[in-house]
Amino acid sequence: MSPGRLLVAACLLVACGERGGAGRVAPAPDVPATPAVATPRTSCAGERDEAAALRCWARLLAGPGLAGRDNGSPGGAAARAAIVAGLQAYGLEMAGETGSFEQPLPRGANVLARAPGRDPARAGEHVVLAAHYDHLGELDGVVHPGADDNASGVAVALAVARRLAADPPARSVLLAAFDAEEPPDYRTATMGSNYFVAHPTIAREQLVAVVCLDLMGGDLWAGHRSPLYVMGRETFAQRPEPALADDPRLPVRAMHLRLVEELPQGRQAFSDHGAFFAGEIPSLFVSTGRSPHYHQPTDTPETLKYDKMLAAVDVVEAHVRVLADMPDRPAWARDQPVRSADAAVLAELLAAGLGEGGARGTDEFTGLARPRLQADLARARALASAGREPSEGEAREIVQISLRAQCLLAVDSEVPTAACLLL
């Protein structure tokens, strides 16, 4: 199994940087970072109702006029201008370069805005709320709209930013709509988040935590109400664990980042939190996971679960506020063990996929895969109920079970079932 296939195999719960098509149309000529202009009407800022605003943002960003928002394209510039107009209307401050909302990149630009904190003693510290706004553009002449990846994340981030501007927490919050998350910039110095961390517009020591949103509006398979996975709490010395009421629209589960990032060839972050994680800035990665529409032309606004997105606004806001209101500055945790709770979350996913308890399972967990996954489920349940935390060897077992399940849920054209079962 090649490293490329292994990378694809580990992308279910994350926004992996693999292209969905066989080729890529030559990029449009570079578009200047700053001249695009939009009005509140075209940016959805005029929508007073939050649910209507979420729909509006998703339809605007993933609409045909923006042609998939490839960075450096006219569609990318139009998306950027719309987001800037929305942030202006919501009352956020400029946090880009040269007195603007933008940070120019080799192609395209990041959008950066600040909601000032209310506590003078902590307002200089910033919690970053991040979501990339670019997508694939056209592949082989076919537009990939990118509604879930990642118009959904931008829409949720903007809703949270609007709330924070109206009712600021103690620390400041930096809204970062990153460009150039997708290939060919993915995992390079020109990736928007990598560029920002290397060239911050706010002093590096003032960045105290990041909450990164990617893939916020889909389900792992049809008929399954996928949870919102909050990954990375283990990176905080003092864990952010806000009290969250049960919500029938959206179950919420904490999960260790290792379960989606620890590949056989080494650990790899699959979204914009990676640059912060590498710099030992405490990092949360929030996602509902990779739907069957991931990196496909079918990733349209009509496929999004807007009730989930509306509920996610509450969840994300709660986590940002906990981080921004903590009495002590969020600190990096050197020790980040996998917990028995991670095995329990994984067991829940396996049980749903296998159709236990009346759940609508997935066809990917049938046939040759079913006996192996049933054994994996039994092992995950045993580790979850052992009455102690797993050893490092057992933690590796949990990670391996997770990667095997994710591999099976990738489309068979990417990774055949037999290859997944060898993991």
C-alpha positions as CSV (number, residue, x, y, z in Angstrom):
1,M,0.0,0.0,0.0
2,S,1.7,3.2,-1.1
3,P,2.1,6.3,1.2
4,G,-0.4,8.1,-1.0
5,R,-3.1,5.5,-0.4
6,L,-2.3,5.5,3.3
7,L,-2.8,9.2,3.4
8,V,-6.2,9.0,1.7
9,A,-7.1,6.2,4.1
10,A,-6.8,8.4,7.1
11,C,-8.9,11.3,5.8
12,L,-12.5,10.4,6.8
13,L,-12.8,12.6,9.9
14,V,-10.6,15.3,8.5
15,A,-10.3,17.6,5.5
16,C,-7.5,15.8,3.9
17,G,-5.6,17.6,1.1
18,E,-6.0,15.0,-1.6
19,R,-7.6,16.1,-4.8
20,G,-10.9,14.5,-5.8
21,G,-10.3,14.4,-9.5
22,A,-7.7,13.0,-11.9
23,G,-6.2,16.4,-12.9
24,R,-6.3,20.1,-12.3
25,V,-7.1,22.9,-14.7
26,A,-4.4,25.4,-15.0
27,P,-4.8,28.2,-12.4
28,A,-6.2,31.5,-13.4
29,P,-3.8,34.4,-13.6
30,D,-2.9,35.8,-10.2
31,V,-5.5,38.2,-8.8
32,P,-4.4,41.1,-6.6
33,A,-5.1,40.5,-3.0
34,T,-6.9,43.7,-2.2
35,P,-9.0,45.3,-4.9
36,A,-12.1,43.1,-4.8
37,V,-15.2,44.9,-3.4
38,A,-18.4,43.5,-2.0
39,T,-21.4,45.0,-0.3
40,P,-23.3,43.7,2.8
41,R,-26.1,42.6,0.4
42,T,-23.8,40.3,-1.5
43,S,-21.9,39.2,1.7
44,C,-25.0,38.0,3.6
45,A,-24.4,40.5,6.4
46,G,-27.9,41.9,6.0
47,E,-29.4,38.6,7.1
48,R,-30.6,39.1,10.7
49,D,-31.7,35.6,11.4
50,E,-28.8,33.3,12.2
51,A,-30.2,30.2,10.4
52,A,-30.9,32.3,7.3
53,A,-27.4,33.8,7.4
54,L,-25.8,30.3,7.6
55,R,-27.8,29.3,4.5
56,C,-26.9,32.5,2.7
57,W,-23.2,32.2,3.4
58,A,-23.1,28.6,2.2
59,R,-25.0,29.4,-1.0
60,L,-23.0,32.5,-1.7
61,L,-19.6,30.8,-1.2
62,A,-20.5,27.6,-2.9
63,G,-22.6,29.2,-5.6
64,P,-21.9,28.9,-9.3
65,G,-20.7,32.4,-9.6
66,L,-17.6,31.7,-7.5
67,A,-16.6,28.6,-9.5
68,G,-15.2,26.7,-6.6
69,R,-13.1,29.5,-5.0
70,D,-9.7,28.2,-6.1
71,N,-7.1,30.5,-4.5
72,G,-5.7,33.1,-6.9
73,S,-8.9,33.0,-9.0
74,P,-11.6,35.6,-9.5
75,G,-14.0,33.3,-7.5
76,G,-11.5,33.3,-4.6
77,A,-11.2,37.1,-4.7
78,A,-15.0,37.4,-4.7
79,A,-15.3,35.1,-1.7
80,R,-12.7,37.1,0.1
81,A,-14.5,40.4,-0.6
82,A,-17.8,39.0,0.6
83,I,-16.2,37.8,3.9
84,V,-14.5,41.1,4.4
85,A,-17.8,43.0,3.9
86,G,-19.5,40.7,6.4
87,L,-16.8,41.2,9.0
88,Q,-17.0,44.9,8.6
89,A,-20.8,44.8,9.0
90,Y,-20.4,42.7,12.1
91,G,-18.1,45.2,13.7
92,L,-14.8,43.4,13.8
93,E,-11.5,45.3,13.5
94,M,-9.0,44.9,10.8
95,A,-6.1,42.5,11.7
96,G,-4.4,42.1,8.3
97,E,-1.4,43.9,6.8
98,T,-1.1,47.6,6.1
99,G,-4.4,48.6,7.8
100,S,-6.6,46.1,6.0
101,F,-8.5,42.8,6.6
102,E,-6.1,41.0,4.3
103,Q,-2.7,39.3,4.4
104,P,-1.5,38.8,0.8
105,L,-0.2,35.4,-0.2
106,P,1.8,34.3,-3.3
107,R,-1.7,33.5,-4.6
108,G,-4.8,35.0,-3.0
109,A,-4.9,36.3,0.6
110,N,-5.9,35.4,4.1
111,V,-8.7,37.4,5.7
112,L,-7.9,38.5,9.3
113,A,-10.3,40.3,11.7
114,R,-10.2,41.0,15.4
115,A,-13.0,41.0,18.1
116,P,-11.2,42.9,20.9
117,G,-11.4,41.4,24.4
118,R,-13.2,43.2,27.2
119,D,-10.4,42.7,29.8
120,P,-7.5,45.1,29.4
121,A,-5.2,42.7,31.2
122,R,-5.9,39.8,28.8
123,A,-7.1,41.6,25.6
124,G,-3.5,41.4,24.2
125,E,-3.8,37.6,24.1
126,H,-5.7,36.1,21.1
127,V,-7.7,32.9,20.6
128,V,-7.7,32.2,16.8
129,L,-11.0,31.0,15.3
130,A,-10.0,29.6,11.9
131,A,-11.7,28.2,8.8
132,H,-10.3,28.1,5.2
133,Y,-12.4,29.6,2.5
134,D,-10.7,28.3,-0.6
135,H,-11.7,25.1,-2.4
136,L,-10.6,23.1,-5.5
137,G,-12.0,25.4,-8.3
138,E,-12.3,23.3,-11.5
139,L,-11.0,19.8,-12.0
140,D,-11.0,18.5,-15.6
141,G,-13.4,21.4,-16.5
142,V,-15.9,20.5,-13.7
143,V,-16.6,23.0,-10.9
144,H,-16.2,21.6,-7.4
145,P,-18.4,23.9,-5.3
146,G,-17.0,23.1,-1.9
147,A,-20.1,23.6,0.2
148,D,-19.1,21.4,3.1
149,D,-15.4,21.9,2.4
150,N,-15.4,24.6,3.6
151,A,-18.2,27.1,3.1
152,S,-19.8,25.3,6.0
153,G,-16.9,26.1,8.3
154,V,-16.7,29.7,7.2
155,A,-20.4,30.2,7.8
156,V,-20.2,28.8,11.3
157,A,-17.1,30.9,12.1
158,L,-18.8,34.1,10.9
159,A,-21.8,33.4,13.0
160,V,-19.6,32.9,16.1
161,A,-17.6,36.0,15.2
162,R,-20.8,38.0,15.0
163,R,-21.8,36.9,18.5
164,L,-18.3,37.6,20.0
165,A,-18.3,41.1,18.5
166,A,-21.6,41.8,20.2
167,D,-20.6,40.3,23.5
168,P,-16.8,40.1,23.8
169,P,-15.0,37.6,26.0
170,A,-12.0,38.6,28.2
171,R,-9.4,37.8,25.6
172,S,-9.5,39.0,22.0
173,V,-10.5,36.6,19.3
174,L,-8.8,36.6,15.9
175,L,-11.1,35.4,13.1
176,A,-8.8,33.9,10.4
177,A,-10.4,32.9,7.1
178,F,-7.4,31.2,5.5
179,D,-6.8,30.9,1.8
180,A,-4.6,28.3,0.0
181,E,-5.5,25.3,2.2
182,E,-6.1,23.0,-0.7
183,P,-3.4,21.7,-3.2
184,P,-1.0,22.7,-4.6
185,D,-0.3,24.8,-1.5
186,Y,-1.4,22.2,1.1
187,R,1.4,21.4,3.5
188,T,3.7,23.9,1.9
189,A,5.1,27.3,3.1
190,T,2.4,29.0,0.9
191,M,-0.5,27.3,2.6
192,G,-2.5,30.2,4.2
193,S,-2.2,29.0,7.8
194,N,1.4,28.1,7.5
195,Y,2.2,31.5,6.0
196,F,0.3,33.2,8.8
197,V,2.1,31.4,11.6
198,A,5.4,32.1,9.9
199,H,4.5,35.8,9.3
200,P,1.9,36.7,12.0
201,T,0.1,40.0,11.8
202,I,-0.2,39.8,15.6
203,A,2.8,39.0,17.7
204,R,3.4,35.3,17.8
205,E,3.5,35.2,21.6
206,Q,0.0,36.7,21.7
207,L,-1.5,33.7,19.9
208,V,-2.6,31.5,22.8
209,A,-4.9,28.9,21.2
210,V,-6.6,28.0,17.9
211,V,-10.1,26.6,17.2
212,C,-10.1,25.3,13.6
213,L,-13.3,24.5,11.7
214,D,-13.4,22.3,8.6
215,L,-16.3,20.1,7.2
216,M,-19.1,21.3,9.5
217,G,-22.2,20.3,7.6
218,G,-22.2,16.7,6.4
219,D,-22.6,13.1,7.6
220,L,-20.2,10.3,7.4
221,W,-22.7,8.2,5.5
222,A,-26.3,8.7,4.4
223,G,-28.9,8.2,7.2
224,H,-26.4,8.6,10.0
225,R,-26.4,11.7,12.1
226,S,-22.6,12.1,12.6
227,P,-21.4,13.8,15.8
228,L,-19.4,17.0,15.8
229,Y,-16.0,15.8,16.8
230,V,-14.0,18.2,19.0
231,M,-10.4,17.0,18.6
232,G,-7.3,18.2,20.4
233,R,-8.4,18.9,24.0
234,E,-5.4,16.8,25.0
235,T,-3.1,19.6,23.7
236,F,-4.3,21.9,26.6
237,A,-2.6,21.6,30.0
238,Q,-5.9,22.7,31.4
239,R,-8.6,21.0,29.2
240,P,-11.3,23.2,27.8
241,E,-14.5,21.3,28.7
242,P,-17.5,23.6,28.6
243,A,-20.8,22.3,29.8
244,L,-22.9,21.4,26.8
245,A,-26.6,20.6,26.9
246,D,-27.7,17.6,25.0
247,D,-29.0,18.7,21.6
248,P,-31.0,16.3,19.4
249,R,-29.7,18.1,16.3
250,L,-26.1,17.4,17.0
251,P,-24.3,15.0,19.3
252,V,-20.8,16.2,20.3
253,R,-17.9,13.9,21.0
254,A,-14.3,14.7,22.1
255,M,-11.6,12.7,20.3
256,H,-7.8,12.6,20.4
257,L,-6.1,14.0,17.3
258,R,-3.9,10.9,17.1
259,L,-7.0,8.9,16.1
260,V,-7.1,10.7,12.7
261,E,-3.5,12.0,12.3
262,E,-1.1,9.2,13.3
263,L,-0.5,7.5,10.0
264,P,1.8,4.5,9.6
265,Q,4.4,6.8,8.0
266,G,4.2,9.5,10.7
267,R,1.8,12.0,12.2
268,Q,0.2,14.5,9.8
269,A,-2.3,17.3,10.5
270,F,-5.0,17.6,7.7
271,S,-6.2,21.1,8.2
272,D,-5.2,24.6,9.3
273,H,-4.6,23.7,12.9
274,G,-1.5,21.9,11.9
275,A,0.7,25.0,11.7
276,F,-0.3,26.0,15.2
277,F,0.1,22.5,16.6
278,A,3.6,22.3,15.1
279,G,4.3,25.6,17.0
280,E,3.0,24.1,20.3
281,I,0.0,26.4,20.4
282,P,-2.9,24.5,22.0
283,S,-5.2,23.4,19.2
284,L,-8.8,22.3,18.7
285,F,-9.9,20.9,15.4
286,V,-13.7,20.7,15.1
287,S,-15.4,18.7,12.3
288,T,-18.4,16.5,11.5
289,G,-16.1,14.4,9.3
290,R,-15.7,13.6,5.6
291,S,-19.0,13.0,3.9
292,P,-19.5,11.0,0.6
293,H,-19.5,14.4,-1.2
294,Y,-16.0,15.3,0.0
295,H,-13.9,16.8,-2.9
296,Q,-16.7,15.9,-5.4
297,P,-18.8,18.1,-7.7
298,T,-21.8,17.0,-5.6
299,D,-20.5,19.0,-2.6
300,T,-23.3,21.6,-3.1
301,P,-25.3,23.7,-0.6
302,E,-28.3,21.5,-1.0
303,T,-26.5,18.6,0.7
304,L,-25.6,20.4,3.9
305,K,-27.4,19.7,7.2
306,Y,-28.2,23.3,8.3
307,D,-29.7,22.2,11.6
308,K,-26.4,20.7,12.5
309,M,-24.6,23.8,11.5
310,L,-26.8,26.0,13.6
311,A,-26.3,23.7,16.6
312,A,-22.5,23.8,15.9
313,V,-22.5,27.6,16.3
314,D,-23.4,27.1,20.0
315,V,-20.7,24.4,20.5
316,V,-18.0,26.4,18.8
317,E,-18.9,29.6,20.6
318,A,-18.8,27.7,24.0
319,H,-15.3,26.4,23.3
320,V,-14.0,29.8,22.1
321,R,-15.4,31.5,25.2
322,V,-14.0,29.0,27.6
323,L,-10.5,29.6,26.1
324,A,-10.9,33.3,25.9
325,D,-12.2,33.6,29.5
326,M,-9.9,31.2,31.3
327,P,-8.2,33.0,34.2
328,D,-4.8,31.6,33.2
329,R,-3.4,31.7,29.7
330,P,-4.0,28.4,27.8
331,A,-0.9,26.3,28.0
332,W,0.5,23.5,25.8
333,A,0.3,20.0,27.3
334,R,3.6,18.1,27.0
335,D,1.8,14.8,27.9
336,Q,-1.0,13.9,25.6
337,P,-2.1,10.4,26.3
338,V,-4.9,8.6,24.5
339,R,-7.8,7.9,27.0
340,S,-10.3,5.2,27.5
341,A,-12.9,7.8,26.4
342,D,-11.3,7.8,23.0
343,A,-11.9,4.1,22.7
344,A,-15.6,4.6,23.7
345,V,-16.1,7.3,21.0
346,L,-14.5,4.9,18.4
347,A,-16.8,2.0,19.6
348,E,-19.8,4.2,19.1
349,L,-18.8,4.9,15.5
350,L,-18.1,1.2,14.8
351,A,-21.5,0.2,16.3
352,A,-23.3,2.7,14.2
353,G,-21.5,1.6,11.1
354,L,-22.3,-2.0,11.7
355,G,-26.0,-1.2,12.2
356,E,-26.3,-2.1,15.9
357,G,-29.3,-1.0,17.9
358,G,-31.4,-0.2,14.9
359,A,-28.9,2.2,13.5
360,R,-28.7,2.6,9.8
361,G,-25.2,1.1,9.1
362,T,-23.0,1.7,6.1
363,D,-22.5,-0.6,3.2
364,E,-18.7,-0.1,3.7
365,F,-18.9,-2.2,6.9
366,T,-20.3,-5.3,5.3
367,G,-18.8,-8.2,3.4
368,L,-15.2,-9.1,4.1
369,A,-14.9,-6.1,6.4
370,R,-17.6,-7.0,8.8
371,P,-15.9,-9.8,10.9
372,R,-12.8,-7.6,11.3
373,L,-14.8,-4.6,12.4
374,Q,-16.9,-6.7,14.8
375,A,-13.6,-7.8,16.4
376,D,-12.4,-4.2,16.5
377,L,-15.7,-3.1,18.1
378,A,-15.3,-5.8,20.8
379,R,-11.7,-4.6,21.5
380,A,-12.6,-1.0,21.6
381,R,-15.4,-1.7,24.1
382,A,-13.0,-3.7,26.2
383,L,-10.5,-0.9,26.3
384,A,-13.2,1.7,27.0
385,S,-14.6,-0.3,30.0
386,A,-11.3,-1.5,31.5
387,G,-11.5,0.8,34.5
388,R,-8.1,2.3,33.7
389,E,-6.4,4.4,31.0
390,P,-4.8,2.5,28.1
391,S,-1.1,1.8,28.0
392,E,0.9,3.1,25.0
393,G,0.6,-0.2,23.3
394,E,-3.2,-0.2,23.8
395,A,-3.3,3.4,22.6
396,R,-1.6,2.3,19.4
397,E,-4.3,-0.4,19.0
398,I,-7.0,2.3,19.3
399,V,-5.3,4.4,16.7
400,Q,-5.0,1.4,14.4
401,I,-8.7,0.5,14.8
402,S,-9.6,4.1,14.0
403,L,-7.5,4.2,10.8
404,R,-8.9,0.9,9.6
405,A,-12.5,2.2,10.0
406,Q,-11.6,5.4,8.2
407,C,-9.9,3.6,5.4
408,L,-13.0,1.5,4.8
409,L,-15.2,4.5,4.7
410,A,-13.1,6.0,1.9
411,V,-14.5,5.2,-1.6
412,D,-13.3,1.9,-2.9
413,S,-11.7,3.6,-5.9
414,E,-9.2,5.3,-3.5
415,V,-8.5,2.3,-1.2
416,P,-9.8,-1.2,-1.9
417,T,-11.4,-3.0,1.1
418,A,-8.6,-5.6,1.1
419,A,-5.9,-3.0,1.5
420,C,-7.8,-1.4,4.4
421,L,-8.0,-4.7,6.2
422,L,-4.2,-5.0,6.1
423,L,-3.8,-1.9,8.2
